[in-house]
Amino acid sequence: MPASADSNFAESDIVVTGEKQETTVQRAPIAITAITADALAQSNITQLIDMNGFVPGLTIANSGGFVRVVSIRGVGYEASDNLSAQPGTSFHIDGVYIVSPYALQQDFLDLQRVEVLRGPQGTVFGQSATGGIINAIAAKPSLDELSGSTQLELGNYDLVRGTATLNVPLTDTLAVRGTVQRYYHEGFARQTGLGPSYGRYGLDDADRISTKLSLLWTPTERFSAQLTAQYFNADEHGAAQKNVDDPDLDPRRISQDYPNEYKLDFFLTYADLRYDMGFATLKSLTSYQTTRNHNQIDVDRLDYANTGAYDAQPYWNNSVDAISQEFNLTSNGNGPLNYILGTYFLYQKLGQDILEYRGTDANPTYNLTLPLTFANYPYNLDYALNSRQKRYSYAAFAQAKYKLADRISATLGLRFSHDDFKSSNSTLFDIFGPTVYAKTKEDALTGKAEVDFELTSRNMVYASVSRGYKPGGVSNNSTPLLVPLTYQPEYVWSYEFGTKNRFAGDRITLNGAAFFYDYKDLQYQMEDPIAYQGGVSNVPKTRIWGAEAEATVEATDNLKFDGNVTYLNGELVGDYITLDPSRAHAATLAAAALGYGPFDAYTIALRATQTRNTNGNKPPKLPKWQGAVGVTHRLELGSLGTLKSHGELIYRGKFQYRIFNDGARDVVPSYTQVNANFAFTPRDTNWTIGLTVSNIFDKAGVASRYSNPFGSFTTSDMYIPPRQIIGSMKYEF
C-alpha cells in the first residue's frame, strides 16, 4: 500500500501485472486489489477461502465440501455440481488459468502477492472471467545471492506447519528456487455417529504437502526462460457439513455415521519464455496441469438413529487434465500508445465417476461387480454416473491504450473466442438406457472500452464498459420435461465508474468504484419433474449493482489504518419458471407416503406443481454489506528489537445461497470475525517470532449453506474455522 518515503511502513506502490502489462495499483484504471505476502501472513490467509472480507465484493463459499465457489460482485459458479460448467471467476497462478475447480482447495505457497481484478475480464483473460480473476503471483528465482527461509508454526488442534524456501544462483545466468511445506492439524469438528474403532474422527482437518521448484535462465539481457513445477497433495477426512436438521446443536459436532474422505492431487508445470524485441516483448506461456480428486461422502449428513435409512457415496472421483498455450506481444516504453496482442489455446479433458447407495437396512454392504447386469445388480445401488468430457477453446485478443491528451487516456480491447465441447454420460452402467452423447459449439465476441482522466498526479477517475463470456455445456440427463439437454453461455455487460486517490503527502489512499451489471443467462442447477433428469439451465436476465471503497490512512510513521466496504444489490428480472431440487424431492417423499413410485405419473405431476417464478428474487452470493477494518502498529523496543501488531475486524452480511430464495433454507446468516497478529523481530538478527490469533471470540459463523441437488437433497451448513492460536518462528538469510 502507498506510504510516505520516510515511513516505517514505507514501500513503493505495489506493481501489478493486472491486464498482463505491468503498472501500479494506483495507476491501473480498473478495480484491482493486491494483497502482499506479508499481508497474507499476518492475516493467516493460507488458501482462497481465507480471503473472505479482505477484498471488496469477493465471496468464497463451499459447494459439496470439495469445490470452492468464488463470486465477485455476485457473479460466480451456480452450476458447480455439473462437470461441464465453468466457474465465473477464474483462478490463475502466474497467469496460467487453473482449469479444475477442485484445485482451488490448494494452499498458497511462496507468493509475492495475490491480485484480484473485479468485473468481467473479457479481453486479455477471456472466457470464465465474467466475475473477475484471482491471480496468485509466485516469488521468482533471483540471480543476486543465495537466500532462503525456514519457518515452524505450532498451534491448537495439534497444528504443525513447516515451510522451507531456498534460492540458489547456480551461475551468472541460472538460478533455482524451491519451496516445500508440510501442514497438519486435527479436525475442527467431530463426526460423532461412527463406531469406537474410528476414534475421534475429525472433519475440517488438514493433512497436506505442497512443493514448488522454479528454474530461471537469462542467457542474454533480452531473453529469459522460467520453468516451474508445483505439486499439492491432501489426504483428509473432508469438510464438516452439518445438516440443518442435526439434533446435536453444537456446530462442531456432526451426527454422521458414514466416514467421509477427501483426497486431492494437483500438479502444474509451466514455461514462461520472454524475448525483449526493443519496441515490444514477445511472451510464450505454456502449461500442463492434472487434478485427481477422490471423495467419500455421507450424503444424508445424519446417522441411522435419526433417519432409519442411509444415503452414502463411497466413490465420487473427479479428474481434470489440461494443456494451454498463449502467445502475446506487449509494447515497451512510455509512448502515447501501449498495446497487447495475443492468441490462446486451451484443451481440457474431464472425467467424473459416482456411485451412490441408499437403503433402510442397518448394516448395508456396498458391493459392485462389473460388468453390471440385472442378474448381479446391487440391492441398494441408487445411482451411478460415468462422465467423460472434452473442451477445446481458441481465442485471439488485442487491447490498446492511447494517450489522447496530457491527462486523458482511452483503452479499447476486443477478444474473439471459439469453444467446442463434447461429452458422453453413462448412467447406471447403461442398464436402463444407452450412453448419452452431446456437444456444443460457440463463438463469442467480448471486450472493453475505458476512458480515464488524471485530475492531478495523485488523483484519477475512470469509466468503462466491458463484456464477459462464460461458455455453455451439457447436462447429465436424457429425457427431461423442463431442463434442457444443453445450456446456454453466460454474458455480462458491465458499466463501471471508479476513482483512485492519494492525499496528505501520500499518507491517505482512497479508491472506489460503482458498477451496474446486465447479466444474461445465469447458469444454475435446476430440477426436472422427472426424477434424475435435473441439470443446468439459465435464468434469462439478472441485474446487479453496487459500490465499493478501499482506504489506508497512515496516521503516524508507526500507526496505520486500513479497510474496505462493499454494498451489493440485485434482482432476477422478468417471469421465469423453475423447479427447486429440494421442493421436488419433498414432493417425491409425499407421493411415496401414498404408495407412488418416483416415476409414476402422480409423482411427476406432483413434482411439477412445485415450480416457482423467480421474478424479483435476489441473486445468490450477494451480501448486501461486507468489509473489514484493520490497524497496524509498529513499536521500537530499543536494543531489543521491533514489535509489529495488527488487528482486524471482518464482517460479511447475510445472503441468498441459491437463486430459489427458498426461505431459511437459502439464507446464509451474517458473521463478524476478529483476528490479531504479533511479530517480534529481535534487533540485528534474522529471526522473527510471531503469534496469530484468528477468530478471537470463537464465533461459529456460517461460511456457506449448501443444498445438495442430488440424493437425499439435504441442506447443510459449513462454518468458519474456530479460534486458532498459532505461534511461529521464522529465520531468513
N, C-alpha and C positions, 0 to 999 in steps of 0.2 A: 504494500500500500504506500502511497506517496507520503513523503515526510521531508522536513527541512534537512539541510545538509549537515547541520551540527547536532542533530538529534540522536539520542541513544537508540531510537527506533529506525534510524535512517536507512533507507535502501532506495535505489533508483526505482522509478516507475516500472512495474512488472512488465517485462517483454513477453508478449504472447504471439502465438502463430495464428490465432483467430481464424481467418478465412484463408489459411495456408500461405499468408505473407506476414512477415514479422512486423509488428507495430507495438505500441504500448496500450495498456488498458484505457488510459485517458484519451488517447488519440484514435481509438477504434470507434467508428460511428455505428456500433451495434451494442446490444445488451449482452455484455460478457462479464463473467466473474472469474477471477483466478485465485485459487487457494494454494499458497506456497507449501513446501514440505514442512517448514516449521509450524505453520498454522494447522496442518493436518495432524502433526504430532501432539501439539498442545491441546487439541480438542478430541484426541483419541479417535480420529477418523481413520479406520483401518480398511474399510471397504465402502462400496457405494451407498449401502443403506444407512450408514452413519452420517451421511451428508444432509439428512433432513434438517431444515432450519437454517442452514448456512448459506444457501443460495436462494435469491428471490424466485418465487414461482416453482421451485423444484419440490416434487413429492415423490418419495420412493416407498413402495409397499411390496408385499409378497403375494404371489399367486400360487396356491397349492403347496407352498413351502419350499419350492426349488426353482422358482422363476422370479427374478426381480422385475417389478413393474415400475418403470421410470416414466414419470409425467412431468412435463414442463408447461406451465400455464394451462393445465388441463388437457394437453394433448399427449397421449401415451400409448397404452397397449391393452385394449379391452378385449382382445381375442387371443390372449396368451395361452389358452388351453388348446389352441389349434396349431399343429406343427407348421402349417404353411403360412401362418400370419407373421408379419414382420413387426418389430417394435416401431413406435412413432418417435422415440428419442433414441438416437444411435450412440453407442459407446465405442470409443476409439482408443487405441494405445499408439502413441507416436504417429497419429494419422491413419493407422490401419483400422478399418471397420471390423469390430468383433461381431461375427455373424450370430453366434449362438447366444440366446438369452440366458441359457444355463451358465455360461461362462461369466456372467456378471456377478456371480457369487464369490469370485476370487478375491484375494486380499490385495491391497495396494502394496507395491514393492519398489523401493528405491526410486521414488519420484522426485522430479523438480517441482512440479505443480500439477494441479488439475484445473483445466479450463472448462467452463460451462457457457455455451452460446445458446441464448434463448430466442425462440422464434424459428420459423421454417428456414432451413439452410439448403435451399433447393438448387443452388448454383454449384459451388465447389464441393459440396458433400452429397447432394442429390437425394436419392430415394431413402425412405425410412428415417428422414430427419425433419418430419413435419412439425415436431415439437421443438427440436433443437438437437444439439450434440453435447456429449461429455467427452473430452479428450484428455487422457492421462499422459503427461509428458514425462518420460523417464530421464533420469540422470545419465549423462553421456560419458563415455571414457575420455580421459584427459591425458594429453601428451606432456603435461607440465612436470608432474612429480608423482612419486609414489605416495599414495594416500589410502585411507580407509577408516573403518569404524567397527566397533563391536558394541552391542547393546544387549543387556539382560533385563527383562521385566518380570516381576512376580506380583501376584495379586490374589484376591479371594477367588473362590470357586476353583482353587488349585491352578490358577492361571500361570503359565510359563510361556514366555515368548523370547526367543533368542534370535538375534539378527547380526549378520556379519557381512561387511562390504569391503572389497579390496580393489583398488585401481592401480594398475601396473603399466608404466610406459616401457614397452619392450625395446623400442628403438626411437629415433627421432620422428619416425612417421607411423609407428604402430603402437597402439595401446589396447589394453584389455581391462574390462571392469566386470566383476562378478558379485552377486549377492545371493545369500541363502537365508531363509527364515524358517524356523520351526515354531508353531503356535498351537497351544493346547489349553483348554480349560474344561472343567466339568460343566454339565448341563445346568442352565438357569432354571429349568423346570423339570419335574419328575413325572414319568409315566407310571401311574400307580396301579394299573389293572393287571400287571404281569405277575407271574409266579415268583417265588423266592429265589429261584435259580438265576434270575436276571439281576438281582441286587437292586441298587438304586439307579435305575435306568434313566439317565438324564437326557432331556431334549434341549435344543438350542445350545448344544455343546460345540466345541471346536477341536479338531484334530487334523492339522493342515501342515503341508510342506510347500514352500514357494522357493523357486530358484530362477535366476536370470544371469545370462552371460552375454556380453556385448564386446565386439571387436571393432575398433576404428582404425582405418588405414587412410593416410593422407600423403600419397607419394609426391604430389605437387601442390602448389598453392591453389590451384584451380579445381582439383579433383579430390573427392572424399568418398569413402565407402564404409558403411557401417552395417555389420551383420549382427543381429540379435536373436537369441533364442530364450524362451522362458517356459517354465512348467509349473503347474499348480495341481496339487492333489489334496482332496478332502475325503476322509473316511469317518463318518459321524453317524449319530443316531437320527439327526434331522431336526427340522423345525418343530417347535411346540405350537400346535394348532389346537386351541381349546374350544370344544363345541360350546355354543352359547347355551345349550341345554344341559351342560355338565352339572350334576348336583353338587359337586365339590366347588365351593365358592372361591377357594384360593386360586388366584390366577396362575400360580406357579405349580399347580398340581393338576395333572391331566389324566382323566379316568379312561384310559385306553388299554386294551388288552392284547393288541397285536403289535409286536415290536417294530418300530419304524427304523428304517435305514436310509442313509444318504451317502452316495459316493460320486465324486466328480474328478475327472482327469481332463486337464486342459493344457494343450501345447500350442505355442505360437512361435513362428520364426519369420523374420522379415529382413529384407535387404534394402537399405536406403543409399542410393547412389546419386551423387550430385556433381555436376560439372559447370563451373563458372565460365560462361562464354563472354564475359565482359558486360555486354548490354543486358544479358539475362542469364538465369541459372536454369539448366535442364536437370530435372529430377526424375528418377525412376524409383518407385516403391513397390516391391514385390513381396507377397506374403503367402504363407500356408498355415492353416490352423486346423486343429482337430479337437473335438469335445466328446467325451463319453460320460454319460450320467446314468446312474442306477438309483432307483427309489423303491422302497418297500413301505407301504402306507396302510395305516388303519383308516379306511375310508369313512366309516361312520363316526369316528372320533369319540366313541364311547365303548364301554365294556359290555360283556354279555349280560351281566347282572342288571344293567339299566335298560337294555334293548330287547333281550331274549333272542337276539339274532347277531349275525356278524356280516361285515362287508369289508373285505381285505383285498389289497393288491400286492401280491408278493413280487410282482415284476412290472415295473414301468421303466423301460430303458429308452434313452434318447441318444442319438448320435448325430454329429454335425461335422462335416469336412468342407473346407472352403479354400479356394485359391483366388487371389486378387492381384491385379496389375494396374498400376497407374503411372502415366507419364504426364508431367506438367512442365511448362515453361513459364518462369516467373521473372518479371522485369527487375533490373537492378537500378540503383541510383535514386536521386531525389528530383527528377524532372517532373514536368506537369502531368505526364501520363504514366500510370502504373497498371500493370495487367498480369493476368494469369490465364494460360490456355492449357487444356488438358484432355486426356482420354482415360477411360476407366473400364475395366472388365472384372466381373465377379462371377465365380462358379460356386454353387452350393449343392452339396449332397446331404440329404436329411433322412433320418430313419427314426421310427418310433415303434416300440413293441410293448403292448399292455396285456396283462392278464388280471381278471377280477373274479373273485369268488364270493358268493353270497349264500346264506342259508340260516337255518334256525337250530341246527344240531349243536350240542355243547362242545363236542370235540371234533371239529372238522379236519379233513385232510385236503391237501392241495395237489392232487396228482394229475399229471398230464402226460400222455403218451402220443408221440407223433409217428406216423400221420394220424390225425384225429378223424374218427368216423362216428356214425351213430352208435356203433357197437361198443366203442370204448370212451364215449363222451362222459366226462366227469359229472357226477350228480349235482355239483354245486358251482360249476363254471357258469358265470353270468355274462362275461363279456371278454372278448379278445380282439385285439387290433394289431395288424402288421401293416405299417405305412412306409412307403418309400417315395421320396420326392426329389426333384432336381430343379434348380433355378439357374438360368443364365441371364446376366444383366450386362448391358453395354451402355456407355454414355460418352458424350463429348460435351465439354463446357468451356465457357470463356467469360471472364469478368474484367472490366477495366474501370479505373478511377481516373478522372481528368480534373485538373485544377482549372476551374473556369475563371477565377479571379484570385486575388491575394488570399482571400478568406473563404472562398466558396469552392466546393468540390462536388462532383457528381459521380455516382457509381452506377454502372449498368452491367447486369450479368444474365446469362442465359445458359440453359442446360437441356440437352435432348437425351432422354433415357428410353431404352428398349428392354423389355423384360419378358422372358419366356419361362413358363412354369409347367412342369409335368408331374403327375402323381399317380400312384396306384395304392389303393386301400383295400385290404383284405380283412373282413370281419368274421370272427368265429371260424377261422381257417377255411372259409369258403363252403362250409357245410350247408348253410341256409341260403346262400346266394353267391354269385361269382365275384371275383375281384372287380372293383370299380376303377376304371381308368378315366382320367380327366386332364385337361390342360387349359391354360390361359395364355394370352399374348397381349401385351400392352405397350403403347408408346405414350410418352408424356413430355410436355414442354414446361419447364419451370424456370424460375429466375428471380431477379430482384432489380429494383430501381431505388436509388437513395441519393439524397442531397444533404450536405452538411455545411454549416456556417460557423466559422470561428468568430465568436463575439470579441474575444481577446485571446491572448496566447494561453490562457488558463481556463477558458470557458467556451463550450461548443454546444450547438443544438443540431439535431438531425431529424429527418423524416424519411421513412422508407415504405415501400410496398414490395412484398415478396410472396412467392407462391411455392408451396411444398407439396410433395407427392409421396405416397406410400402404395406399393403395388397390391393388387388383389390376389386371390388364390382360390383354393378348392376346399370345400367342406367334406368331412368324412361321413357322407351319407349317400343314399342311393335312390330312395323313393319317398321323399318328403312331400308334405302338403303345402307348407309355408316357407320353409327355409330353402334358399336357392342352393343349387349344386355348386355353383361358383359365386364368389362375391366380388364386389367392385373395388377399385382402388380408392384411396382417400386423397382429397385435395384440401389444402388450407390456403386461403388468401389472408395475408397479414398486413395490417396498416398500423404503423408504429411511429410515435414521436418520442424522441429522447434527448437527454442533455447530460453533458459531462462537465464537471466544475471543480476548480480548486480556488480556495480563498485563504486569506490571512497568511501570506507567505508560504503557501502550500501546506499549512498545518490542518486545514479542513478540506476534505474531499466529499463531494456530494454528487452522486449520479442517480438519474431517474429515467423512467420510461413509462409511457401509457400506450396501450395497444387495443386493437379490435380484430377478432378473427371471424372470418366467414368460412365455416368448416363444413365440407361436403362429404357425405357417405362415410361417416364414422363407423369403423368396423367393430363388431361386438359379438359375443356368444349368445345365440338365440336357441330356444327350444322349438320343437315341432309337435303338433297334435299326435303324430305317430311316434311312439317311443323309439329311442335310439336313432332318430333321424334329425337330431339337432345339428347345428353348425354355425358358421359365421354368416352374419347378414350386415346390412348397412343402414344406419339412421340417415335419412336423406339430408337433413340440414340442422346445423348446430351453430350457435353464436356464443363466443366467449370474449369477454373484455376485462380489462383490469389495469392496475398501475402498480409500480414498484419503485423502491428507492434503496440505495446503499450509501452509507456515510462512515467516515472516520474523522475523529477530532483528536488532535494531539494537544491536549490541554497544557502540558509542560514537556520538557525533554524526557521525563520519566513516567508520564501518565498519558495513556491513550484510550479513547473510547471508540467502539465501532458497533455497527448494527445494520440491519436490513429489515424492511417491512414490505409485504405484498398484499394487495387487495385483488381478489378474483371473483368473477361472477359470470353467469351464462345461462343459457336455456336451450333445450331441444325445441326446434321451431316446426310448427305445422303438424297436421294429423299423421300419425304413423302408428300402425297396429303391430304389436309384437307379443311374444309369449315368454314369460319368465320361467326358466327351468325349475325353480323352486315351487312356484304355484302349479305348474304342470305335474310335478311329482306328487304334490298334495292331492291333486285330483285323481291320480292313479291309485293312491292309497285309499281314497274314499270309494272308488269303484271296486277295488279289491275287497273292501269290507262288505260289499253287496254281492260278492261272488264273481265279479267280472275280471277277466284277464287283461293284460296290458294292450293286447292287440284287438280286443273286442270293440265292436262299433260303438257301444255305450261309453267305453273308456276314452276312445278317441274323441267322441263328441263332447264328453265332459271336460277333457283337457282343452279342447278348442274354446270352451266358454271362458277360460281363464285369460284370454288375450286382453291387453290393455293398450290404451292410447298414451304415448309418451309426450304428447304436446305440452310444453311448459315445464317438463322435468328438468332438474339440474344435471348438467354433465358430470360424469364421475371424476374423482381425484381432483376436486376443485375446492380446496379450503377457502372460505371467504377471507380469512385473515391468517397470516402466518409471518414469522420473522424471528429475529434474535437480537439481543444486545449483549455486548461484552466490554470488559475493562481489563487493561493490561498495565501492570506497574513494574518498574524496574528499580531495585534498591541496591545501591552500592554499599557494601559492608566492609569498607576499608580494606585492610590486608587480608580479610577472609575471602572476599570474592563478591559475586553478584547474584542476587536473588530476583528472579522474574516470576511474577504472579499473574495469573489470568483467571477470570471468572466469566461465566456466560449464562444467560437465561434464554431458552428456546421455547417458542410457542408455536404449535400447529393447531389451527382451528378444525372444527368438525367438517366432514364432507360426505357426499354420497359415494359409496364404493362402486355401484353399478348404475347403468342407465335407467333401471327399472324404478328406482326410488321407492322400494317396497318397505316403507315404514322403518321400524327399528332394525330390521334385517340388514338394511343397506347403509345405515348411518354409522360412520366411524367417528367416535367422540373425540373432542379436543384433548390435548395434554400439554403440560408445561414441564420442562426439564431444566435442572440447574447443574452445571458442571464447574469444576475448578482444576487448575493445574499449577504446580510449583516446580521451578527448575533452578537449582543452585549450581553455579559454576565457580569452583574454588580458583582463586587468583593464581595465575602463572601455571596452570595445569591444563590438560586436555580432557579432563573429566567433567561430566555433567550428572548430577544426581536429581532425579525427578520424582514427583508424586502427582498422580492423577486420580481425581475422584469424580466419576461420572454418575449422573442421576443421584445427586447427593441425598435427596429426600425419598429415594426408593419408590418412585411413582410407578404404578403399573399402567402406563399409558398404552392405549391400543394403537399399534402401528398400522394394522390393516384388519379388515373383516372380510373373509373370503367365503363366498357361497359357491360350493362345488357344483358345476353344471352337469355332473355325471354321478352315477352310482347312487348313493344314499342322499345326495343333494343337501348335505349338511352345511350349516353356516358356522364358521369358527373364527375366533379372534387370535391374532398374533400380537404379542406385547413387546414393547421396547425392553432392552436389557435392564435388569435390576441394578441396584447400586454396585458399582465396581470400584475397588480401591487398588491401584496399581503403582508399585514402586519400581524405579528403574535406575540403572547405572549405565552410562554410555562413555566410551573412550574413543576419541578421534585423533588421527595422526595424519 
